[in-house]
């Protein structure tokens, strides 16, 4: 997020893509949930509804499967702010 806010949106996208790829490859559900939620929030804050929706659509089933109730509630409420 800092990269985006300080005028480096390309670096922001690269770091975010790497974080998503690394946590997906690791299979560590809590880490992936965290990154997906942060990516969705960045989409909301950056007024990029497509990015927010894509990440929420991945987060909701993960949160349901693993019982991440807080992330599930937050993910389900995200579309309401778009």
MARPA-636401 format. One line per 5 residues: number of its first residue (from 1); for each residue x negated, y negated, z negated of C-alpha. Coordinates in Angstrom, 1 decimal. Each point is the difference from the previous one (the first is absolute). Layout:
REM residues N
NUM> X/Y/Z | ...
END
This chain:
REM residues 82
1> 0.0/0.0/0.0 | -2.8/-2.4/-0.8 | -1.4/0.4/3.5 | 3.4/-1.0/1.5 | 0.5/-3.0/-2.3
6> -3.5/-1.3/0.6 | 0.3/0.0/3.8 | -1.2/3.5/1.0 | 3.2/1.8/1.1 | -2.0/2.4/2.2
11> -2.1/1.1/-3.0 | 3.2/0.4/-2.1 | 1.5/2.3/2.6 | -3.2/2.1/0.2 | -0.3/0.4/-3.7
16> 3.7/0.8/-0.4 | -0.1/2.6/2.9 | -3.1/1.6/-1.6 | 1.7/0.1/-3.5 | 3.1/1.7/1.6
21> -2.2/2.5/1.9 | -2.2/0.8/-2.9 | 2.8/0.5/-2.5 | 2.0/2.1/2.5 | -3.0/2.2/0.7
26> -0.7/0.4/-3.8 | 3.5/1.5/-0.6 | 0.0/-1.9/-3.3 | 3.7/-0.9/-0.2 | -0.3/-2.8/-2.7
31> -2.8/-1.7/1.9 | 2.1/0.2/3.2 | 3.1/-1.3/-1.7 | -2.0/-3.0/-1.4 | -1.4/-0.9/3.4
36> 3.3/0.4/1.8 | 1.8/-2.2/-2.5 | -2.7/-2.6/0.2 | 0.1/0.1/3.8 | 3.8/-0.4/-0.1
41> -0.3/-3.0/-2.3 | -2.7/-1.6/2.2 | 2.5/0.4/2.9 | 2.7/-1.8/-2.1 | -2.4/-2.8/-1.1
46> -1.4/-0.4/3.5 | 3.5/-0.1/1.5 | -0.6/3.1/2.1 | 3.1/2.0/-0.5 | -1.2/2.7/2.4
51> -3.1/0.7/-2.1 | 2.1/0.0/-3.2 | 2.6/2.4/1.4 | -2.6/2.5/1.4 | -1.7/0.3/-3.3
56> 3.2/0.2/-2.0 | 1.2/2.7/2.3 | -3.1/2.1/-0.9 | 0.1/-0.9/-3.7 | 3.7/1.0/-0.7
61> -0.4/3.7/0.8 | -3.4/0.2/-1.7 | 1.5/-1.7/-3.1 | 3.0/2.4/0.0 | -2.2/3.1/0.4
66> -2.3/-0.9/-2.8 | 2.4/-1.7/-2.4 | -1.6/-3.5/0.3 | 3.2/-1.7/-1.3 | -1.4/-3.5/-0.2
71> -1.4/0.0/3.5 | 3.2/1.6/1.3 | 2.1/-2.8/-1.6 | -2.3/-2.7/1.3 | -0.2/1.6/3.5
76> 3.8/0.3/0.2 | 0.4/-3.7/-1.0 | -2.6/-1.3/2.5 | 2.3/0.0/3.1 | 2.4/-2.3/-1.9
81> -2.6/-2.8/-0.1 | -0.8/0.2/3.7
END
